């Protein structure tokens, strides 16, 4: 019983956002795609503290597999993270559903969503499914993991929440495969 309680405490601790650090999560609009279908991927940042914003973030979104997703268009920063006088936007090259070497600074406004969380959109980009498979999209910090406002005097990367996107055959393809299988079975008899 004691071990079970300790395990629950550890899992609860690991599942909560890291306070005092910059947390990053990758959020695709859709996690299941047909070949040729597109979805928007949002990179979100948060501090785990209501009313505390994030000034800056740099890094890369790394896909776990090549050839399943293709990038469509460029990385677009949220308006709160457009170039600040002290640090310009950096847009990395995009490939295979990831983005390498991006970064930007925020001017200091803080805002929260309807649930009282501090997750806010940092940047978005669009991917298209090009082959069957599953891809994990993970964030890896760049030369600066993230800066919270100066009054908090905190810097560093906290919790990272990756995303998984699965590319499956479209229903018409599945129907054709099923009909072909039935024809093969019937032919054998």
N, CA, C and O of each residue as an XYZ file, in Angstrom:
756
protein
N       0.831     -1.198      0.000
C       0.000      0.000      0.000
C       0.874      1.260      0.000
O       0.597      2.234     -0.700
N       1.929      1.206      0.803
C       2.835      2.354      0.882
C       3.483      2.626     -0.478
O       3.617      3.781     -0.882
N       3.887      1.559     -1.187
C       4.497      1.710     -2.505
C       3.518      2.297     -3.505
O       3.899      3.106     -4.351
N       2.247      1.889     -3.412
C       1.222      2.414     -4.316
C       1.038      3.906     -4.086
O       0.940      4.666     -5.050
N       0.988      4.344     -2.826
C       0.841      5.760     -2.514
C       2.039      6.560     -3.008
O       1.871      7.654     -3.546
N       3.238      6.031     -2.832
C       4.443      6.710     -3.328
C       4.426      6.836     -4.845
O       4.820      7.866     -5.392
N       3.966      5.783     -5.524
C       3.872      5.820     -6.986
C       2.875      6.875     -7.430
O       3.129      7.591     -8.399
N       1.742      6.985     -6.740
C       0.745      8.004     -7.085
C       1.298      9.413     -6.885
O       1.036     10.298     -7.699
N       2.050      9.629     -5.823
C       2.646     10.928     -5.564
C       3.635     11.280     -6.671
O       3.637     12.409     -7.162
N       4.477     10.324     -7.068
C       5.467     10.555     -8.124
C       4.776     10.852     -9.449
O       5.169     11.784    -10.151
N       3.743     10.067     -9.805
C       3.026     10.284    -11.066
C       2.352     11.640    -11.061
O       2.395     12.344    -12.070
N       1.725     12.035     -9.946
C       1.084     13.344     -9.850
C       2.105     14.453    -10.018
O       1.847     15.439    -10.709
N       3.271     14.295     -9.386
C       4.318     15.306     -9.499
C       4.808     15.436    -10.939
O       5.012     16.548    -11.426
N       4.996     14.315    -11.617
C       5.482     14.347    -12.996
C       4.437     14.883    -13.968
O       4.798     15.450    -14.999
N       3.154     14.717    -13.664
C       2.098     15.124    -14.581
C       1.759     16.603    -14.483
O       1.106     17.138    -15.379
N       2.187     17.283    -13.415
C       1.857     18.693    -13.268
C       2.927     19.546    -13.928
O       4.102     19.178    -13.920
N       2.531     20.702    -14.510
C       3.524     21.567    -15.137
C       4.569     22.023    -14.130
O       4.277     22.178    -12.944
N       5.778     22.235    -14.607
C       6.859     22.678    -13.742
C       6.701     24.164    -13.451
O       6.706     24.981    -14.372
N       6.563     24.516    -12.190
C       6.431     25.918    -11.821
C       7.787     26.586    -11.855
O       8.793     25.976    -11.490
N       7.822     27.830    -12.287
C       9.063     28.565    -12.332
C       9.904     28.294    -13.560
O      10.984     28.868    -13.704
N       9.440     27.438    -14.442
C      10.160     27.126    -15.669
C       9.219     27.299    -16.855
O       8.004     27.404    -16.687
N       9.784     27.328    -18.034
C       8.984     27.442    -19.248
C       8.615     26.044    -19.719
O       9.493     25.226    -19.992
N       7.323     25.769    -19.816
C       6.821     24.492    -20.291
C       6.428     24.628    -21.756
O       5.954     25.682    -22.180
N       6.622     23.575    -22.520
C       6.319     23.598    -23.955
C       5.476     22.378    -24.292
O       5.751     21.276    -23.817
N       4.450     22.575    -25.111
C       3.688     21.436    -25.614
C       3.396     21.639    -27.094
O       3.200     22.760    -27.564
N       3.374     20.527    -27.809
C       3.085     20.519    -29.242
C       1.646     20.023    -29.382
O       1.301     18.959    -28.869
N       0.806     20.799    -30.080
C      -0.618     20.479    -30.171
C      -1.072     20.499    -31.638
O      -1.271     21.575    -32.201
N      -1.237     19.329    -32.259
C      -1.802     19.309    -33.612
C      -3.322     19.466    -33.541
O      -3.953     18.962    -32.611
N      -3.912     20.160    -34.514
C      -5.370     20.321    -34.543
C      -6.047     18.963    -34.707
O      -7.132     18.743    -34.168
N      -5.417     18.054    -35.446
C      -5.913     16.689    -35.622
C      -4.756     15.728    -35.375
O      -3.622     15.988    -35.776
N      -5.056     14.618    -34.713
C      -4.004     13.633    -34.454
C      -4.126     12.418    -35.362
O      -3.253     11.549    -35.353
N      -5.192     12.347    -36.143
C      -5.396     11.240    -37.088
C      -5.677     11.854    -38.460
O      -6.648     12.593    -38.621
N      -4.837     11.552    -39.441
C      -4.954     12.144    -40.770
C      -5.046     11.068    -41.836
O      -4.525      9.965    -41.670
N      -5.716     11.400    -42.934
C      -5.689     10.590    -44.144
C      -4.567     11.127    -45.021
O      -4.173     12.283    -44.871
N      -4.051     10.322    -45.925
C      -3.009     10.796    -46.843
C      -3.571     11.963    -47.658
O      -4.684     11.893    -48.179
N      -2.793     13.022    -47.756
C      -3.206     14.226    -48.468
C      -3.908     15.253    -47.588
O      -4.103     16.393    -48.010
N      -4.287     14.873    -46.383
C      -4.970     15.787    -45.470
C      -3.946     16.649    -44.735
O      -2.829     16.209    -44.464
N      -4.346     17.892    -44.413
C      -3.470     18.823    -43.718
C      -4.007     19.129    -42.329
O      -5.209     19.028    -42.082
N      -3.103     19.507    -41.418
C      -3.499     19.972    -40.091
C      -2.511     21.032    -39.624
O      -1.359     21.062    -40.056
N      -2.982     21.897    -38.737
C      -2.140     22.934    -38.157
C      -1.544     22.407    -36.860
O      -2.248     21.835    -36.029
N      -0.238     22.606    -36.694
C       0.469     22.220    -35.475
C       0.796     23.505    -34.722
O       1.384     24.429    -35.283
N       0.410     23.556    -33.443
C       0.666     24.736    -32.623
C       1.710     24.401    -31.567
O       1.619     23.378    -30.888
N       2.698     25.273    -31.438
C       3.679     25.174    -30.369
C       3.173     26.112    -29.276
O       3.051     27.316    -29.500
N       2.877     25.567    -28.090
C       2.355     26.371    -26.996
C       3.391     26.453    -25.889
O       4.173     25.527    -25.673
N       3.380     27.591    -25.186
C       4.279     27.784    -24.050
C       3.460     28.166    -22.831
O       2.370     28.725    -22.945
N       4.001     27.857    -21.670
C       3.337     28.216    -20.428
C       4.309     28.128    -19.279
O       5.365     27.506    -19.391
N       3.947     28.758    -18.159
C       4.808     28.756    -16.980
C       4.198     27.965    -15.835
O       4.871     27.709    -14.836
N       2.945     27.576    -15.963
C       2.276     26.893    -14.862
C       1.771     27.855    -13.806
O       1.212     27.425    -12.796
N       1.956     29.148    -14.021
C       1.515     30.161    -13.070
C       0.574     31.118    -13.785
O       0.927     31.683    -14.821
N      -0.620     31.301    -13.237
C      -1.592     32.211    -13.845
C      -1.048     33.632    -13.811
O      -0.570     34.098    -12.776
N      -1.125     34.314    -14.942
C      -0.702     35.703    -15.018
C       0.784     35.911    -15.214
O       1.244     37.052    -15.242
N       1.550     34.837    -15.349
C       2.986     34.970    -15.599
C       3.262     34.527    -17.021
O       2.993     33.380    -17.380
N       3.783     35.403    -17.815
C       3.998     35.110    -19.217
C       5.385     34.575    -19.504
O       6.166     34.297    -18.594
N       5.675     34.437    -20.773
C       6.965     33.943    -21.243
C       7.510     34.965    -22.227
O       6.807     35.371    -23.152
N       8.750     35.383    -22.037
C       9.349     36.356    -22.935
C       9.923     35.738    -24.197
O       9.742     36.286    -25.285
N      10.608     34.613    -24.080
C      11.344     34.110    -25.230
C      11.460     32.602    -25.202
O      11.384     31.974    -24.146
N      11.647     32.029    -26.388
C      11.831     30.589    -26.517
C      12.581     30.316    -27.815
O      12.348     30.974    -28.829
N      13.476     29.348    -27.771
C      14.103     28.893    -29.017
C      14.234     27.380    -28.961
O      14.291     26.785    -27.885
N      14.282     26.774    -30.132
C      14.430     25.330    -30.176
C      14.025     24.753    -31.508
O      14.003     25.444    -32.526
N      13.703     23.469    -31.483
C      13.313     22.751    -32.692
C      12.191     21.776    -32.355
O      12.110     21.270    -31.236
N      11.329     21.518    -33.331
C      10.351     20.437    -33.224
C      10.911     19.315    -34.088
O      11.064     19.466    -35.300
N      11.214     18.189    -33.450
C      11.883     17.082    -34.118
C      10.890     15.944    -34.345
O      10.299     15.446    -33.387
N      10.696     15.519    -35.615
C       9.824     14.366    -35.877
C      10.572     13.060    -35.624
O      11.782     12.984    -35.836
N       9.847     12.029    -35.169
C      10.475     10.742    -34.878
C      10.676      9.891    -36.131
O      11.427      8.916    -36.105
N      10.008     10.254    -37.227
C      10.134      9.484    -38.470
C      10.123     10.434    -39.660
O       9.476     11.480    -39.628
N      10.837     10.062    -40.695
C      10.879     10.864    -41.917
C       9.917     10.285    -42.943
O       9.677      9.078    -42.974
N       9.372     11.156    -43.781
C       8.574     10.708    -44.909
C       7.092     10.507    -44.650
O       6.351     10.216    -45.588
N       6.626     10.652    -43.399
C       5.208     10.477    -43.092
C       4.466     11.807    -43.231
O       3.355     11.847    -43.759
N       5.079     12.893    -42.760
C       4.504     14.234    -42.850
C       5.407     15.132    -43.686
O       6.625     14.961    -43.713
N       4.791     16.086    -44.364
C       5.538     17.109    -45.099
C       5.039     18.465    -44.638
O       3.850     18.634    -44.367
N       5.942     19.433    -44.549
C       5.548     20.767    -44.126
C       4.961     21.546    -45.292
O       5.424     21.446    -46.428
N       3.930     22.325    -44.983
C       3.257     23.155    -45.976
C       3.314     24.591    -45.464
O       2.715     24.896    -44.432
N       4.000     25.452    -46.142
C       4.094     26.845    -45.697
C       5.175     27.031    -44.643
O       5.978     26.136    -44.382
N       5.172     28.226    -44.040
C       6.207     28.623    -43.094
C       5.693     28.631    -41.662
O       4.487     28.616    -41.416
N       6.629     28.655    -40.727
C       6.315     28.839    -39.323
C       5.818     30.265    -39.135
O       6.431     31.204    -39.642
N       4.713     30.439    -38.412
C       4.147     31.757    -38.157
C       4.078     31.972    -36.655
O       3.458     31.185    -35.940
N       4.718     33.048    -36.168
C       4.694     33.349    -34.749
C       3.380     34.009    -34.370
O       2.817     34.772    -35.155
N       2.884     33.720    -33.161
C       1.724     34.419    -32.623
C       2.078     35.895    -32.506
O       3.248     36.238    -32.332
N       1.084     36.772    -32.597
C       1.346     38.217    -32.599
C       2.077     38.683    -31.339
O       2.830     39.655    -31.396
N       1.872     38.009    -30.201
C       2.557     38.409    -28.970
C       4.053     38.117    -29.031
O       4.818     38.660    -28.234
N       4.481     37.267    -29.964
C       5.887     36.881    -30.060
C       6.574     37.411    -31.303
O       7.630     36.907    -31.686
N       6.001     38.407    -31.935
C       6.674     38.992    -33.090
C       7.926     39.713    -32.622
O       8.088     39.975    -31.431
N       8.802     40.030    -33.549
C      10.131     40.547    -33.215
C      10.090     41.698    -32.213
O       9.336     42.660    -32.364
N      10.918     41.565    -31.196
C      11.095     42.626    -30.206
C      12.426     43.317    -30.504
O      13.288     42.728    -31.157
N      12.608     44.542    -30.043
C      13.853     45.264    -30.350
C      15.112     44.527    -29.908
O      16.153     44.664    -30.550
N      15.046     43.749    -28.829
C      16.265     43.125    -28.323
C      16.560     41.765    -28.949
O      17.689     41.282    -28.853
N      15.579     41.141    -29.583
C      15.824     39.818    -30.155
C      14.896     39.602    -31.338
O      13.678     39.623    -31.162
N      15.429     39.393    -32.539
C      14.575     39.210    -33.711
C      14.032     37.784    -33.816
O      14.551     36.854    -33.199
N      12.977     37.641    -34.609
C      12.451     36.305    -34.885
C      13.446     35.512    -35.713
O      14.147     36.067    -36.559
N      13.502     34.232    -35.468
C      14.303     33.324    -36.279
C      13.364     32.221    -36.731
O      12.754     31.546    -35.902
N      13.245     32.035    -38.029
C      12.386     30.984    -38.556
C      13.265     29.877    -39.114
O      14.030     30.089    -40.055
N      13.148     28.714    -38.532
C      13.967     27.594    -38.968
C      13.407     26.925    -40.208
O      12.252     27.140    -40.576
N      14.216     26.131    -40.836
C      13.784     25.321    -41.975
C      12.879     24.201    -41.487
O      13.123     23.596    -40.443
N      11.849     23.938    -42.245
C      10.890     22.905    -41.850
C      11.044     21.675    -42.733
O      11.240     21.791    -43.942
N      10.953     20.488    -42.121
C      11.017     19.244    -42.878
C      10.390     18.109    -42.087
O      10.496     18.064    -40.861
N       9.735     17.190    -42.795
C       9.187     15.964    -42.205
C       8.251     16.196    -41.025
O       8.130     15.338    -40.151
N       7.586     17.352    -40.995
C       6.658     17.638    -39.908
C       7.291     18.337    -38.730
O       6.632     18.539    -37.711
N       8.561     18.715    -38.841
C       9.252     19.409    -37.753
C       9.725     20.774    -38.188
O       9.580     21.149    -39.352
N      10.290     21.515    -37.258
C      10.855     22.836    -37.539
C      12.176     22.924    -36.785
O      12.214     22.692    -35.576
N      13.253     23.254    -37.481
C      14.574     23.299    -36.853
C      15.013     24.731    -36.623
O      14.906     25.567    -37.520
N      15.505     25.019    -35.434
C      16.158     26.281    -35.127
C      15.290     27.513    -35.197
O      15.640     28.462    -35.899
N      14.152     27.540    -34.485
C      13.342     28.749    -34.461
C      13.525     29.449    -33.121
O      13.989     28.844    -32.155
N      13.161     30.718    -33.066
C      13.224     31.452    -31.813
C      12.585     32.813    -31.952
O      12.526     33.372    -33.047
N      12.102     33.352    -30.838
C      11.490     34.666    -30.834
C      11.428     35.196    -29.420
O      11.608     34.457    -28.452
N      11.174     36.476    -29.315
C      11.015     37.114    -28.015
C       9.608     37.659    -27.879
O       8.962     37.996    -28.871
N       9.143     37.741    -26.658
C       7.820     38.291    -26.390
C       7.982     39.628    -25.683
O       8.938     39.832    -24.934
N       7.057     40.523    -25.923
C       7.208     41.868    -25.392
C       6.712     42.037    -23.969
O       6.943     43.089    -23.373
N       6.037     41.043    -23.395
C       5.721     41.125    -21.980
C       4.266     40.998    -21.596
O       3.970     40.858    -20.409
N       3.344     41.041    -22.538
C       1.934     40.907    -22.183
C       1.674     39.501    -21.649
O       2.264     38.538    -22.140
N       0.810     39.372    -20.664
C       0.451     38.063    -20.145
C      -1.041     37.853    -20.326
O      -1.821     38.800    -20.227
N      -1.434     36.639    -20.585
C      -2.849     36.319    -20.714
C      -3.046     34.842    -20.452
O      -2.113     34.050    -20.583
N      -4.261     34.471    -20.083
C      -4.575     33.081    -19.781
C      -5.767     32.650    -20.615
O      -6.492     33.484    -21.157
N      -5.963     31.352    -20.715
C      -7.127     30.857    -21.448
C      -8.319     30.746    -20.494
O      -8.231     31.156    -19.337
N      -9.429     30.192    -20.980
C     -10.659     30.120    -20.198
C     -10.566     29.185    -19.008
O     -11.432     29.231    -18.135
N      -9.553     28.341    -18.940
C      -9.447     27.382    -17.857
C      -8.490     27.847    -16.763
O      -8.187     27.082    -15.847
N      -8.017     29.071    -16.843
C      -7.109     29.574    -15.832
C      -5.692     29.059    -15.978
O      -4.873     29.249    -15.079
N      -5.384     28.405    -17.101
C      -4.029     27.942    -17.342
C      -3.244     29.042    -18.029
O      -3.807     30.034    -18.492
N      -1.956     28.853    -18.087
C      -1.134     29.862    -18.745
C      -0.640     29.412    -20.112
O       0.241     30.057    -20.679
N      -1.177     28.331    -20.658
C      -0.748     27.883    -21.986
C      -1.205     28.902    -23.019
O      -2.389     29.231    -23.094
N      -0.276     29.397    -23.807
C      -0.600     30.334    -24.871
C       0.101     29.890    -26.156
O       1.168     29.280    -26.093
N      -0.485     30.190    -27.325
C       0.173     29.813    -28.579
C       1.437     30.633    -28.794
O       1.442     31.848    -28.598
N       2.502     29.958    -29.196
C       3.773     30.613    -29.497
C       3.947     30.756    -31.005
O       4.283     31.832    -31.500
N       3.715     29.663    -31.729
C       3.861     29.670    -33.187
C       3.056     28.512    -33.762
O       2.734     27.554    -33.059
N       2.735     28.614    -35.056
C       2.009     27.547    -35.743
C       2.661     27.265    -37.095
O       3.342     28.114    -37.670
N       2.431     26.050    -37.581
C       2.816     25.688    -38.934
C       1.897     24.580    -39.392
O       1.222     23.955    -38.574
N       1.861     24.326    -40.691
C       0.935     23.351    -41.253
C       1.705     22.171    -41.823
O       2.735     22.339    -42.476
N       1.183     20.961    -41.562
C       1.779     19.746    -42.113
C       0.728     19.009    -42.933
O      -0.475     19.174    -42.733
N       1.220     18.186    -43.866
C       0.348     17.361    -44.693
C       0.811     15.913    -44.590
O       2.009     15.630    -44.590
N      -0.159     14.995    -44.501
C       0.155     13.570    -44.451
C       0.527     13.081    -45.846
O      -0.229     13.275    -46.797
N       1.696     12.443    -45.969
C       2.148     11.977    -47.284
C       2.368     10.470    -47.360
O       2.501      9.925    -48.456
N       2.408      9.783    -46.211
C       2.597      8.327    -46.206
C       2.011      7.761    -44.916
O       1.866      8.472    -43.922
N       1.677      6.474    -44.948
C       1.130      5.822    -43.760
C       2.196      5.722    -42.682
O       3.371      5.508    -42.979
N       1.783      5.876    -41.432
C       2.711      5.737    -40.319
C       2.301      6.606    -39.158
O       1.269      7.278    -39.186
N       3.135      6.577    -38.132
C       2.919      7.371    -36.926
C       4.174      8.186    -36.667
O       5.290      7.681    -36.786
N       3.981      9.458    -36.309
C       5.103     10.353    -36.050
C       4.897     11.027    -34.701
O       3.815     11.542    -34.419
N       5.934     11.025    -33.867
C       5.942     11.815    -32.640
C       6.641     13.129    -32.956
O       7.694     13.138    -33.593
N       6.063     14.230    -32.516
C       6.671     15.549    -32.672
C       7.109     16.000    -31.287
O       6.275     16.188    -30.401
N       8.408     16.174    -31.094
C       8.955     16.493    -29.783
C       9.729     17.805    -29.852
O      10.313     18.130    -30.885
N       9.735     18.557    -28.756
C      10.464     19.819    -28.685
C      11.835     19.594    -28.061
O      11.961     18.900    -27.052
N      12.857     20.183    -28.667
C      14.214     20.164    -28.124
C      14.656     21.615    -28.010
O      14.569     22.373    -28.976
N      15.133     22.005    -26.825
C      15.484     23.407    -26.607
C      16.676     23.830    -27.444
O      17.544     23.028    -27.788
N      16.689     25.126    -27.763
C      17.774     25.711    -28.532
C      18.775     26.400    -27.620
O      18.998     25.961    -26.491
N      19.375     27.473    -28.104
C      20.401     28.167    -27.335
C      19.828     28.820    -26.085
O      20.563     29.037    -25.122
N      18.541     29.137    -26.072
C      17.892     29.565    -24.835
C      16.570     28.830    -24.734
O      15.744     28.878    -25.646
N      16.382     28.154    -23.622
C      15.211     27.307    -23.437
C      13.959     28.146    -23.305
O      12.910     27.771    -23.829
N      14.043     29.259    -22.624
C      12.882     30.115    -22.441
C      13.135     31.089    -21.317
O      13.788     30.747    -20.331
N      12.631     32.284    -21.450
C      12.765     33.286    -20.416
C      11.389     33.739    -19.974
O      10.546     34.102    -20.794
N      11.171     33.715    -18.673
C       9.970     34.308    -18.129
C      10.258     35.789    -17.893
O      11.409     36.211    -18.009
N       9.240     36.587    -17.566
C       9.492     38.018    -17.321
C      10.572     38.247    -16.276
O      10.787     37.419    -15.390
N      11.254     39.394    -16.394
C      12.411     39.703    -15.563
C      12.074     39.653    -14.078
O      12.907     39.227    -13.279
N      10.852     40.085    -13.681
C      10.528     40.129    -12.257
C      10.515     38.741    -11.611
O      10.663     38.629    -10.394
N      10.340     37.684    -12.410
C      10.364     36.337    -11.846
C      11.790     35.781    -11.825
O      12.081     34.834    -11.094
N      12.673     36.375    -12.629
C      14.089     36.003    -12.658
C      14.303     34.498    -12.842
O      15.183     33.911    -12.213
N      13.503     33.886    -13.698
C      13.616     32.454    -13.938
C      13.944     32.204    -15.406
O      13.511     32.950    -16.285
N      14.705     31.157    -15.659
C      15.022     30.761    -17.018
C      15.219     29.255    -17.023
O      15.816     28.704    -16.099
N      14.725     28.590    -18.049
C      14.963     27.165    -18.170
C      13.750     26.440    -18.705
O      12.638     26.967    -18.711
N      13.983     25.234    -19.149
C      12.929     24.423    -19.732
C      12.348     23.505    -18.669
O      13.079     22.826    -17.948
N      11.036     23.493    -18.582
C      10.351     22.623    -17.630
C       9.815     21.397    -18.336
O      10.571     20.637    -18.942
N       8.500     21.204    -18.255
C       7.838     20.035    -18.828
C       7.674     20.209    -20.338
O       7.291     21.280    -20.808
N       7.966     19.156    -21.087
C       7.755     19.141    -22.533
C       6.721     18.059    -22.834
O       6.880     16.905    -22.436
N       5.657     18.449    -23.544
C       4.600     17.503    -23.911
C       4.622     17.318    -25.424
O       4.179     18.201    -26.159
N       5.133     16.175    -25.901
C       5.169     15.933    -27.344
C       3.784     15.564    -27.875
O       2.850     15.353    -27.100
N       3.660     15.491    -29.185
C       2.403     15.105    -29.829
C       2.642     13.898    -30.715
O       3.763     13.650    -31.160
N       1.578     13.148    -30.966
C       1.654     12.020    -31.884
C       0.617     12.227    -32.983
O      -0.538     12.545    -32.702
N       1.036     12.044    -34.235
C       0.144     12.141    -35.383
C       0.191     10.813    -36.125
O       1.267     10.325    -36.470
N      -0.979     10.232    -36.368
C      -1.063      8.960    -37.091
C      -1.692      9.199    -38.454
O      -2.713      9.876    -38.566
N      -1.079      8.641    -39.482
C      -1.611      8.737    -40.845
C      -2.173      7.364    -41.203
O      -1.457      6.363    -41.203
N      -3.455      7.340    -41.503
C      -4.153      6.082    -41.791
C      -4.720      6.129    -43.201
O      -4.876      7.210    -43.769
N      -5.032      4.964    -43.775
C      -5.645      4.971    -45.101
C      -7.025      5.613    -45.048
O      -7.742      5.475    -44.057
N      -7.391      6.305    -46.103
C      -8.723      6.905    -46.143
C      -9.768      5.801    -46.313
O      -9.432      4.715    -46.785
N     -11.022      6.051    -45.942
C     -12.064      5.028    -46.004
C     -12.247      4.401    -47.389
O     -12.496      3.199    -47.489
N     -12.130      5.187    -48.445
C     -12.298      4.635    -49.801
C     -11.209      3.598    -50.095
O     -11.488      2.563    -50.701
N      -9.992      3.865    -49.677
C      -8.900      2.920    -49.877
C      -9.160      1.635    -49.103
O      -8.947      0.536    -49.616
N      -9.625      1.782    -47.858
C      -9.934      0.603    -47.052
C     -11.052     -0.222    -47.698
O     -11.005     -1.452    -47.679
N     -12.061      0.454    -48.271
C     -13.159     -0.257    -48.926
C     -12.646     -1.031    -50.141
O     -13.047     -2.174    -50.358
N     -11.764     -0.421    -50.933
C     -11.187     -1.105    -52.089
C     -10.355     -2.311    -51.662
O     -10.409     -3.361    -52.302
N      -9.594     -2.165    -50.593
C      -8.812     -3.296    -50.089
C      -9.732     -4.428    -49.620
O      -9.456     -5.599    -49.880
N     -10.806     -4.084    -48.942
C     -11.754     -5.096    -48.475
C     -12.409     -5.807    -49.656
O     -12.547     -7.031    -49.642
N     -12.814     -5.049    -50.678
C     -13.439     -5.668    -51.860
C     -12.442     -6.566    -52.585
O     -12.807     -7.645    -53.050
N     -11.201     -6.134    -52.684
C     -10.176     -6.952    -53.317
C      -9.928     -8.239    -52.551
O      -9.751     -9.300    -53.149
N      -9.917     -8.145    -51.229
C      -9.736     -9.341    -50.398
C     -10.887    -10.316    -50.579
O     -10.675    -11.524    -50.685
N     -12.110     -9.787    -50.614
C     -13.283    -10.653    -50.817
C     -13.228    -11.331    -52.184
O     -13.564    -12.508    -52.314
N     -12.802    -10.585    -53.199
C     -12.698    -11.159    -54.549
C     -11.661    -12.280    -54.573
O     -11.870    -13.306    -55.219
N     -10.537    -12.085    -53.867
C      -9.493    -13.110    -53.814
C     -10.000    -14.370    -53.102
O      -9.721    -15.484    -53.543
N     -10.734    -14.199    -52.018
C     -11.287    -15.338    -51.276
C     -12.289    -16.086    -52.147
O     -12.287    -17.315    -52.210
N     -13.134    -15.326    -52.809
C     -14.173    -15.946    -53.670
C     -13.528    -16.697    -54.835
O     -13.998    -17.766    -55.224
N     -12.454    -16.139    -55.389
C     -11.780    -16.754    -56.529
C     -11.147    -18.086    -56.137
O     -11.130    -19.024    -56.934
N     -10.627    -18.170    -54.913
C      -9.982    -19.398    -54.441
C     -10.989    -20.534    -54.290
O     -10.631    -21.700    -54.453
N     -12.228    -20.213    -53.985
C     -13.254    -21.250    -53.781
C     -13.752    -21.671    -55.111
O     -14.624    -22.536    -55.198
